[in-house]
Amino acid sequence: MIDDKRLLKTDRAGDPVPGSGAKASDMGKPPFIETLLFAHRPLVLGLFMLLTLVFGYHMLQLKPEASFLRMIPTYHPYIENYIAHQDNLKGLGNTLRIAVETTGENIFDKSYLETLKNMTDDVFFVSGVDRAALKSLWTPITRWSEVTEEGFAGGAVIPDSYDGSRQSLDQVRLNVLKSGEVGTLVANDFKSSVIFVPLQDIDPETGEPLNYQQLSAKLEEIRSNYESDTIRIHITGFAKVVGDLIDGSTRVLVFFLIAFVILLGILYYNSRCLKSTAVRAISSIVAVIWQLGIMRLFGYGLNPYSMLVPFLMFALGVSHGIQMFNAMAHEMIGGRDKVTAARLAFRLVYRPGFAALITDCIGFASLFIIRIGVIQDIAVGASIGVAVVAFTDLMLLPVLMSYSGIGQKTIELVRNRESGKSHPLWSLLANVTRPTFAAVAIFLAVIGAMGGLYLRQDLKIGDLDPGAPELRQDSRYNRDNAYMNAHYSASSDIFIVMLKTPPAGNSDYAAVVATDRLKWNLEHIEGVQTVKSHVDYLKLLNSAFNEGHLKWLAIPRSKVALDNMVLKIPSNVVNQDGNLTPIMVFLNDHKAVTLERVVSAVEAFAEKNNTTDYRFLLAAGNAGIEAATNIEVEKAILLLTLLVYGVVFTVCALTYRSIRGALCVCIPLCLTSILCEALMAKMGIGVKVATLPVIAVGVGIGVDYGIYIYNKLVYYTARGHHLMDAYYLTLNTTGRAVSFTGITLSIGVATWAFSPIRFQADMGILLTFMFLWNMVGAMVLLPAMARFLLKKKSCATGKAVKPPSRHHLSAKGVS
């Protein structure tokens, strides 16, 4: 058991201690920034108030937004191919599918078709819809064709002569069967049909990026207008996912308010001081206002991914405010007045606090190397937020506390907590610096790391669930998506390979045969439903030109025949110039393993078969874009991890001028990252755009614990204390604040787990895990490593971010 009384009465440095009657001159020369702040307190508060009003005004201009292109890696070759040829891929990029289901016998009913017509008209006039490519049973581009004794015949599926009579309904049924749209535009069980809605990324009416929230709201309005006891409506597509994400994200405000109340309750319970709780809350709220206002000034909005950053910044502000409160309370225990105590607290905290926030900021900024718009938005928002927290918590908060002070009851509470009695938990944890206990702690950490590495082998890149994994499986969208997959042969997950040829080259025999071979290969890959290309039409047309005989269901060798047949293929299958032809691969899902199989097969085929006359390019369609995103995420995770840890290690090494000290701080972070990835593998959470930022966030904020613990540990050992005694003193002061910080940060993000948005819930769980385990690592593994890495000589010469010279032990408490 540690003799706490001995420690409290021992100070080998012999400097003045709190409450000892030391003169102001004993406190040393104050830093310039301290003098600047406290000599002009009213001016500082006025300036902060003015800036808060300015940034608050701009904050109110923020609106939820989302962009299709900002959610994908536009620099990837697949995406570049898609963007370069998107004009020739009308209806194969950003699209919606609206299935109108009847509860009656089938869709060949006058009432149903009338409802479908009215819905088609309403959707046609929705802002952002590519009206020329809109398709349903009622649009003129939906046609049927057949071979008769007199030649080819065809027309619109629902002709101009349709009048709703039984005869005309029978004709529509016959036309649908001849159209080849069963399984694509019409359900296999004939109980629903689809309105196929291509979208434009730029709204032609406003010239602005498509507003997904307004689009989603309009679709829901249409749904509510037409859905009834006899009609059910199912909507799928990227735009609807984003709209649902924005709608769900706005509800996260409820969880923010819950977290806000909980954090205030914990702050008050810990301090029992209403004044200090209020000023810490004000400081954190000001940080959020500044962050959002600055983001608006820089032209950024809030998307479903970056929307969580302000909540995280609030929790971060509260956690760093705890350090300032803790330091000021110790000064007031020594008899200092509130202004002097606030100044000394600032002097004690601002250097390690600034170092911690710098590492936070660099960790967040490292996300900017991932050239995906929404992740860069997180990087910018979080970096701005951390910089703002540095201003509010390290400048505004001490000035506010110099006015509010800390209540006398709170001072007595802190005094009693750190009285001469030995704290049982700190005494127990201090044993980890003993050689035997340190070796056991390190051994358990190694076992944990090995177990984590084994489990993380199952960690996957990309989505692991069907539908939209960003939303919960029981969400309306995922139920709609499940209906589509169950009733249509053509799923909503489409992977598009592009056949690139010279003009009119898609009718070249060699290109057509190569396309047919690729089609055959893809159809035999697990996870592929069906493959459609212009080859299917060429075979059908060749048979049709030969009286419909099945033996002619093949590719003709004649260039003239192929040229004539290509002219009869629908315009949505081949482009007018005949130089770009899509090969549509319909998948069972867009899981990472399915996409990997398709990508590998196409790349291998293209490598062997591409010529100067034709090439197979990847990729378009939602699944193709998802595949490109997965590839970039897989590359980015290693680069991001190395960069974040490299930067954090370098900052720590420079701060403490010690490689061993940097190892003590960073190795516990590495263990937490390994265990977090193992947790992701066990929970079925893939590494994707939504979860990738967790690495930088967890490490960037988690390093704060190690910095505060290590700084105080080296400070005490450098003053001659034995390592075990020094660590007990560290726990009794900074350790108490660090543990409280870890708990408050965890609670701040734990409420996200109840979000209706799946990826927000996943981020909440993972960040809660990382914050808690980083705290445990800093308080258990760090001192255990210090036992072997920081020998007595090293400890005595360690470079701590030194607090004011007068902060030492007293008979009442430890500064």
N, C-alpha and C positions, 0 to 999 in steps of 0.2 A: 504494500500500500504506500502511495506517495505521501510524504509528509508535507501537506499543503501549507501548514503554518510556517514550516521552515522556509519554504519557497517564498511565502508572502513577506517574510521579514529579511530576505537576503537579496542584496543587490550589489554585486561586486564592482559595478562601474562607479558607484558612489555618487550618482547624479541626483538632483532634487526630485522628489516624488510628489504626486498629487496630495494636496492637503498638508504639505510639510512647511508651508509658509514661504515657499520659494518666490523670489521676486520675478517680475515680468522680464527682467533682463536675462534671467536664467533660461528662458525659453528659446534662446537663440534668435538669429535674424530671420524674420518671416520671409517667405518667398514673395516675389513681386506680385504674382497673381492674387495671393492672399490679401496683400495690402490694397490692391486695386479693387477687389470685391468688397471688402469690409469697410474701407474708407469711404465708399460711395454707395452704401446700401440702398438708400431711396432711389438713386439713379438706376441702379441695377434692377431693382424691382419694377420701376417704371418702364425700362427698356424691355424687360421680359413681358410685361403686360401688353405693351404696344405690339410687339412681335406676335404674341399669342392672338391678339385681335386680328392682325393681318393674315396670319396663317389660318386662323379659324374661318375667316371669310372664304379663303380659297378652298379650304377643306369642304365647305358646304357645296362647292361646285363639283365635287367628285361624284362620278356615277359608276355603277357596275358596268363592266364592258368585257368583251371577249372577241378575239379575232382568230379565224381558222388558221391563218398563216403564222400567227405568233405562238401557236401550240405545236408547231412542227419544225424540224430542222431544215430550213429552206436552203441551206448550203449543201445538203447531202445530194450526191449525184441522182438518186432516185427522184427526189423532190424537184431538183432542177429540170429533170426530164419531164416531169408532170407539168411544172409551171410553163416550160417552153412550148408544150403542146396542148395546154389546157383548152385553147380555142377549138381544137379538133377532138376534144373529149367531152363535148357537151353532155351533161347528164351523168357523167362518170366520176365526178369529183365530190363537191359538197352538195349533197342531195338529201331530200326527205322522202319517206314512203308513208303514205297515209292509207291504211287499210280500212275500208268501210264494210263492216260485217253485218249480215242480216241474221236475225234469230229465226227467220222463216225457213222455207224449204230450200231455196236457192236464190241467186241474184237475178234470175230471169223473171222479175216481177215488176209491174208498172210502178208501184210506189217506191221500190228500192231504186230503180233506175232514175226516177225523178229526183230522189234525194241525192244520188250520186252526181247528177247533172248540176244541181244547185250548189253542191259542195265544190265541184270542179270550178264553177264560175267564181265562187267566193275566194278560193285559193288562188285563182288566176290573178286577182286584183290585190293580193297581199304584196306589200312593198318588199322588194328584194328577190322576187321569184323570176326566174328566167322563163318568161311566158312562151317564147318560141319553142322551148323544149319540154314544156309541161305535157304530161301524157296521162290519159285515163281512157276508159272505154268510150268516152264522149268526144275526145279530141280527134281531129281529122288525120293526125299522123298514125293513129292506131288502125291498121288495115289488115285485111285478109286477102288471100290469093289462092287460086286453084288452077288446075289444068283441066280443060274441057276438050271435047272433040273439035271445037272450033279454035282452040288455042288457050291463052291465059285469060283468066277473069279475076276480078278483084274489086275492092272498094273499101269504104269506111266500115268498121265493125258495126256501128250504129248509123245506118244510112239516113239521108234526109227524109226518106219516106216513112220513118218510124212514127207510129201514132199511138203506141201503147196497147194495141190490140193483141189478142192471143197469137194471131198470125205473125205480126211484126216481132213479138217476143221470141217466137220459135225461130224466126230468121236471125235474130241477134244471137241466139244460142248456137245456131249453125255457123254463123260468122266467127264467133269466139273459138269454136273448135278448129276452124280453118286458119285462124290467125297465128297459131303457134305461141299464144300468150298464156296458155294454161300453165300454171306453176310460176309464172313471172308476174303478169299483170292481173291474172285471175287465179284464185286459190284452187288447189287441187281438188277440194271438195265442193267447189262452186258456191261457197257460202260467203265469199267476200271478194272484193276486187280492190286494186291499188290505184291511188292517185300518185303518180311519180312526179316529184317536184324538185327540179334542179334549181340551185340558188346562185346568186351572184355575190361575190365577196364585197363588191362596192355597190351600195344601193344607188341605182340609176336616178332615183328621184331626188336624193339629198346630196349625192356625191361623197357621202361619208361611208366608213366601213359599216357593213351590215350590223344592225342592232339586234343581237340574238335575244335579248330580254323582251323587246317589243314583238319580235317575230314569234317567240314562244307564247307570249300573252295572246297574240292574235290567233294562233293555232288552238289554244285552249278555249278561246271565245267561240271559234267555229265548232270545236268539239262539243261544247255545252249547248250550242244552238241546235245541233243535229242529233246528238245522242239521245236515245229514247228506249222504250221497252223493246222495240223491234230493231233498233240500229245501235251497233257498238262501233267505236272508232279506236284504231290503234295507230300511233305515230312513232316512227323511228327515224334516226338520222343524226348526224353530228350536231346540227343546229339545235335539235330538240334536247340533246344531252346537255349542251352548253346552257340553253335556256333554263333547264331544270337545275343545273348547277348554280346558276346565278340566283334563282328563286330560293334554292335551299341554303345558299350561302348567306343571304340576307337574314335568314332565321338564326344564323350563328350569333347574331347580336344578342339573342336571348341567353345563349351560353356565356357570352362575354359579360353580360350583366350579372349572371349567376357567379362567375369566377370573380368579378369585381367585388361583390358582396362578401364572398367567402374570404378573399384576400384581406379585405378591410377588417373582417371579423378576427382573422388570425393575427393581423398586425396589432389590433387593439388588445386581444387576449395576451399577446406576448409583452406588450408595453404597458397596458392598463393606463394609457395616456391618450386622451381624445385629441389633444392639440397636435402631438407629434404624428399620430395616425392620420389626421386630416392633412397636414402639410406634406407628408409623404405621398398621399393619394393625389393631392393637387399637383405635385411635381411630376408624377407619372402621367397624369391626364394631360398636362401641358406638353409632355414629350410626344404623346400620341397626336395631339392637335398639330404640333409643329411638323411631325413626320408627314402626316396626310396633306397638310398645306404645301409643304415643299414638293412633294410628289406631284401635286396638281400643277404647281408652277413649272416643273420640269416637263410637263406634258404627259404624265403617266396617269392611268386610271387604276381601278381596282378590279382585277379579274378573280375568278373563284380560287385561284392558287395564292395570289398575293394578298387576298383579303384577310388571311390569318396573321400576317406580319404585324399589324398594329396591336393585336391582342398579345402577341409574343413580346412586343416592345413594352407594353404596359407591365407585364409580369417581370421583365428584365429591369425596368425602372424601379419597381417595388423591391426587388431583391438587392439591388445596389444601394437603395435607400436604407436598407437594414444596416449596412456597414457604417453609414454615416451616423445613424441613430445610436448604434452600439458604441462608437468612438466618443460621441458627445456625452452619452450617459456616464461613461467612465471619467470623463473630465469633470462633470458636475458632481460625481461622487467625491472627487478630491477638493471640492469646495469652490470651484471656479464659477463665476457668473455666466449667464447664458451666452453673452457675446464672446467672451474669452473662450468658453468651452466650444462654441461653434467654430471659432478660428482654429483652435488646436485640433479639433476633429477633422476639419478640412485639411490641415497640414499633415495629419496622419494618414488620411485616406486617399488624397487626390493622386498620389504617384502610383501606388499599386492599383487603384481603381482605374486610372487612366490606362495603365498597361493592360489590365484585363479587358477594358473596352476596346482598346486598339486591336487586340487579338480577336475579339468578337467581330469587329468591323472587317478586318482582313479575311477572317473565315467566311463571312457572308459575301464579301466582294469577290472571293474566289469563284463563286457560282457564276460570275459573269463570263468565264471562259467557255461555258456551255452555251452554244449559240442557238438556244431555243428561247423565243421571246418571253414566255411566261416565267421561265427560270431566271432570266435576266431581270425581269420585273421584280422578282423576289430579292435578287441580289441588290438591286438599286434601293428598293424600299427598306430592306433590312439594314443596309449600310447607312442610309440616311437616318434610320431610326436609332441605331447605336450611337452615331455622332451626336444626335439630339439628346439622347440619354446622358451622354457625357456632359453636355451643357446643363441640363436640368438637375441631374443628381449631384454633380460635382461643383456646381456654381449656384443655381437657384435654390436648391434644397438647403445648403448650409446657411444661406442668407435668410431664408424663411425661418429656419430653426433658431437663428440668432434673435429673432423677434418672439417666436412662440415659446422657445425653451422647452424643457421637459418637466412635467409635474413632480413635486416632491415625493408623492407616493410612488411614482415610477422609480425615482432615484433610490428610495429605500428598498424597493423590490429588487432592483439590480444589485444593490449592496448586499442584501440577504442571500441572493443567489450565489454571489461570489465571496461569501464570508470565509472565515478560516476553516470551515468544515470541508473535508475532502469530498469532491464530487464523485460518486461511485462509478458513473458511466465513463467520465474522463479518465479516472484511475484505471479502469479496465482497458480502455482503448490505448492508453499510454504504454501498456505492456507490449504493444505490437512493435515497439522499438527495441525490445530485448532480443538478442540474437536468435534464441530458439523460436520465439513467437514470430519474429520477422521471417525466419526461414519457412515456417509453416504457412504464413500468409502468402509468401511468394510462391511456394509449392502449390497451394490451392489456386492461385491465380494462373499458374502454368497449366494446371489440370483444366481449369475453366476455359482457358484459351484454346487448348487442344480439343475439348469437347465442342466449343463454339465453332472451330474450324471444320470439324467433322460434320456438324449439323448444317453449316452454311453451304455445304456442297450441293444441297437441294435448292439453294437460292436461285430463282429464275429471273430472267430479264423480261419485262413486259407484263401484259395482262394474263392472269391465271384463271379467270372466270369468264363465262360467256356473257353476252350482252354488254352493258356499260359498267365496268368494274368501278368507275368513279361514283356510281350510285349504289345504293343497297339493293340486294337481290330481290327484295319484295317491293321495290319502287314501281310506280306506274310504268315508267319507261321500260324497265326490264321485263315486266309482264307483257307489255306490248311486243317487245322483241322476241320473247319466247313464243308468242302467238304466230308471228311472222315465220319463224324457223319451223314451226310445227305444221303450217298450212301451205307453205310455198316451197317449190323446189329451188328457186333462186333465193338464197339467203341475203341478209343485209350486209354480210361481210364479203366484199368483192375485192379481189386482187387483180389488177389489170397489168398485163404485159403489152408493150407497144411494139408492133412490127413497123419499123422505119425503112422505107424504100424510096427510090426516085419517084417523081410524079408518074402515076399510073402503074407503078411497079408492084402493087399488091395483087395484080392479076398474072404476074410472072409465075410460070409453072414451078420453078425451083423454090420460090418464096412460099407458094401455096402448099407445096409438099412439106417443106420444113415446118410450116405452121401446123399442119396436120399431125406431124410426128410429135411436136411439142405438146399439142393438145392431148394426144394419146398418153404421153408420159405423165402429164399433170393429172389426168383422170384416174391414174392408178396410184396416186399418192394419198396416204391416209389423211383424212380431214377435208378432202376436196369433194364437194357435192357434184358439181358438173362444170364443164368448160364450154364456152360459146365463142365462136369466131366467125369470120366471113366464110371459112371453109364449109361450115354447115350449110350455108345458103347456096354455095357453089355446087355442092353435091345434090341438094334438093332441086336446084334449077336444072342441072344436067339430067336428072331423072325426069323432070317435068318436060324438058325439050324432047325427050324420048318416050312420050306417051305415058309417063309416070311409072315406067318399069323399074322394079327394084334393083335389077342387075346394073342399071346405069347410075346407081347411087354412089358415084365415084367422081374423082377429079379428072376432067378431060385434059388431054395434053395440048390441045390446040390453043394457041395464044389468042386467036380471033374469037374462039368460043368463050374463053375466060374473060376477055375484054367485054363481050356482050353481056355476059352474066353479071359481072360486077356492077354494071349500070342499073340492074334491077334490084340490087340489094338495098334495103332501107338506109336512109341517110344517117341514122344513129349508129349504124354498124360500120360503115366506111365513110371517110370524109370525101369531099368533092374532088380534091386533087389526087386522091388515091395514093398518097405518100405516107399516111399514118393509119394503121389499122389496129384497133384494140382487140386483145384476146382476153376475155372476161372469165376469171376463175372464181367460181362461187364456193365459199368455204363453209364448213360447219360452224366455225367460230374464228375469232382472231387471237386465240391464245398464242403465246410466244413460240411454243413448240410447233404448232401448225404453220406459222409464218416461216419459221426456219426451214422446214421441209420444202416449202414452195420456193423460197428464195434460192436455196441450194440447188434445187432441180433446174430452175430457170437459168441461173448463172452457169452451171455446168453445161447445159445445152447450148447456151449462147456462145460460150467460149469455144465450143467445138464446131458450131455451125454458122456463126456470123460471117458474112462475106462483104465485099465492097458493094454488092447490089442490095443486100438486105441485112438488117440487124434487129435483134430482139432487145428492147430496152426495158428496164425496170424503173419505176413502177408507179401506178396510179391506183385509184380506188381507195376507199377507207382502209382496207387491209394492207395495201401496198404502202401507203403513207405510214401506217402503224409499224410496218416492218422496218422502214427507214429510221423511224424514231427509236425503235428498239436497238438497232445497230449503233446509233449514236449514243444512246444511254449506256450501252455496254462499254463503249470506249471511254465515255466520260467518267464512269464510276471510279475506274482506276486512277485516271488523271486527277480527278477531283480529290480523291483520298490522299494521294501523294502530295498534291499541292497544299491542301489544308494542313496536313500534319507537318509538312516541310516548313510552312510559314509559321505555324504555332511554335514548332521546335526552335526555329531561328530567333523569333521574338523572345522566347524564354531564355535562350542561351545568351543573347545580347543583354537582356535585362539583368540577369544574374551573373553574367560573365563566367558561366560554368556549364560545360556540356553535361556533367553529371546531374546538375540541378535540373536542366532541361529534360533529361531522361526521367527523373523522378516525377516531373509534372506530366509528361506526355505518355508514358507507358500505361498508366491507368486509363487514359483516354482510349488508347488502342484496344485494351481489353474490352472496354464498354462497346466500342464499335463492332468488334467481333461477335460479342454476345447479342448485340442488336440485330445483326444480320442473321444470326442463328434463329432469333425470335421471329424475324420476318419469314424465314424458310418454314418454320413450324406453323405459323399462322396463315400461310398461303398468301403472303403479300409479296408481289413482285417488285423488282427495281424498275421504276418508270419515272416519267416526268414528275408525277405527284410526290413520290417518295425520295427521289434523288436529293433534294435539298436537305433532308433530315440529317445527312452526314455532316454537312457544313454547319448546320444550326447546332446539332448536338455537341460537336467538337468545339465550335467557336464559343458557345456559352459555357460548356462544361469545363473548359480550361480555367474559368474564373475561380472555381473552387481550389484547384491546385495552386494557382498563383497566390491567393490569399493565405492558404495554409503554409506553403513553402516560404513565402516572404516572412511570416512571423516566426516560423521555426528557425530559419537561418538567423533572424534578428536575435533570438534568445541564445542560440548556440554561439553566435559571434560574441556575445557578452559574457561567455564563460560558463554557461549552464550545461550540465550534462544533457545528452540528447533526450533521455527519458523525461527529465524534469522540464526541458525546453518544450517538449511536445505536450506535456500536461498543461503548461502555461498557454501554449498555442490553442489547445482545445478549450481551455477555460475562457478564452477571449474570442479569437477569430473563429475557432471551431464551432462555438455556439451560434455565431452569426451565419457561418457557412451551412450548418445543418438546417437552420431556419430558412436560409435562402433556397436550398435545394427543395425543401418542402413547398415553399410558396411558388417557386417556378413550376414545380410538378403539378400543383393544384391549378395554376393558371392555364396549363395546356390540357390537363386531364378532362376538363369539361367538354373538350372537342370530341371526345369519344362518343358522345351522344348526338353528334351532328347527323342530320339526314343524309349528308354527303359522305360517301364511304371513304374517299381518300383523306378527307379532313379527319374523320374518326381514326383512320390508320395513323396519320401523322401525330394525332394526340396521344395515342397509345405508345408509339415509338419514342416520341420526345419525352414523355413521362418516364419511360424506362431509362432513357439515356441520362436525363437530369438526375434521377435518383441514384443510378449506378455510378455516374461520374462523381457524385457526392461521396458515396461509399468508397470509391477508389481513392479519392483524395484524402480521406480520413483514415483509411486502413492500409492500402497498398503503398501510398506515397511515403509515409514514415517508415514502413518496413524496408523499402528500397533505400531510404536515406541511411538506415543502419549500416548497410554494406557499401553504398556508393559514396556517402559523405562521412569519411572517417573524422576523427576528432580534429585533426589538423585542417581538413577541408571545411569542416563546420566553422572552425574559428576564423577562417579567412573567406568564408562565403560572402558574396556581395548581395546583401538584402537591399530592397528599396527602403531605406532607413527612415523610420518615423522620427518625430522630434526628439531631441536628446533627453528631454525630461520625462519621457513616458517609460516608467519602470514600475516595479512592484511596490505596493504599499501594504500597510496592515489592514486595509479595508478592501482592496481589490487590485486587479491587474489592468494596466492600461492597454 
